[in-house]
């Protein structure tokens, strides 16, 4: 689940590496400081407001261009700051829901994933695939990267990948590749899936909800970015792996290669009888995939949203628990453990939405929108979406949480698309592409630092390896966004 807020600390294996993440404040601290900053701005920025009218085509009220006017100021104080995270979930005065439905959906999804993980189906499936590729190791690169990408694009697989480093690295080293190859298969594989998220609840769905559009809008472009980006990444990693296998000195960690073999290959001859999927586990994996298929069907054709999607994952968790014969106590425990793992995501959603609450209560959100529209609204559609991508790249370094960044930036940036003649779905795609790209190297992201530490790959060596790929992906993403904007707004 691609969200830095889910696991702010690195794993135990990461303690040997320089703790780059500890030099940065957590997502919670950053977001709360932003609430304080925005509250202070309500005392400085003039209050203003647009007229609103219902847009029947997209089913929501939108700001009417050229209707901005100043209104009476309502500066936010200490009490307002403390109420903001609560207001992010629901309005304390009217009890109108804000992000409470999204937060509850995240907890139910976490419970579902906890139950699936308790069956061992995903871990065993990955192990089985690795074992099956012995002797044909070069082909395990595209197969495993595709599997990790599927996890990334469907449910934001991120922290879950940390368990696979110890499994995969011995296989990779025994095949004649270096540790960077093993790390790249996992980190870039899952990362490109998140970058090209299609139904990822922690990126696409939350961002689309914040932008007030169905998450199915823009799906075609996201598939293009996912498939094209995955092909680029697979070719890059395979080319690197082939080069270092034929000539060790070309490895970016050539000096550490012997140490890596001593560490990862010791005791690696033990057979693991748990590498074969049972019939029950195969059924569970089919149900896992089917659950997301049903979710897409429900949202795209039946008008489902957070409540019914949450009910779907709750029902699927119970069904899988029964099929796996977990028993009442293990099923309940696994569900609660999974929900607990995503509690941080639920909290960060409310915290980030609290920033918007302060802006709206302080009557400066439309003022900021007006100033941004005057600046960006004059740009062509291609220049506009390029600017959106650049803004999200910069913000991603400071807010690595995909859901936090979504609810922080989408309510402000998505409406700008209405002024620029660009579909809001394209802004969502720009956001998730930027966030996914940055989180391949972000030192504030536990998955990056933790994965590199387990793989014993120094951070600076990882940058040397991945920087050319980042440049290629940036050109590809920006080109895709530009073509979509030029062709008509990216709502397909």
Buried (B, 14 or more C-beta within 10 A) or exposed (E): BBBBBBBBEBBEBBEEBBBBBEEBBBBBEBBBEBBBEBBBBBEEBEBBBBEEEEEEEBEEEBBEEEEBEEEEBEBBEEEBBEBBBBBBBBBEEEEEBBBBBBBBBBBBBBBBBBBBBBBBBBBBBBBBBBBEBEEEBBEBBBBBBBBBBBBBBBBBBBBBBBBBBEBBBBBBBBBBBBBBBBBBBBBBBBBBBBBBBBBBBBBBBBBBBBBBBBBBBBBBBBEBBBBBBBBBBBBBBBEBBBEBBEEBEEBBBBEBBEEBBEBBEEEEEEEEEEBEBBEBBEBBBEBBEEBBEBBBEBBBEEEBBBEBBBBBBBBBBBBBBEBBEBEEEBBBBBBBBBBEBBBBBBBBBBBBBBBBBBBBBBBBBBBBBBBBBEEBBEBBBBBBBBBBBEBBBEBBBBBBBBBBBBBBBBBBBBBBBBBBEBBBBBBBBBBBBBBBBBBBBBBBBBBBBBBBBBBBBBBEBBEEBBEEBBEBBBEBBBEBBBEBBEEEBBBB
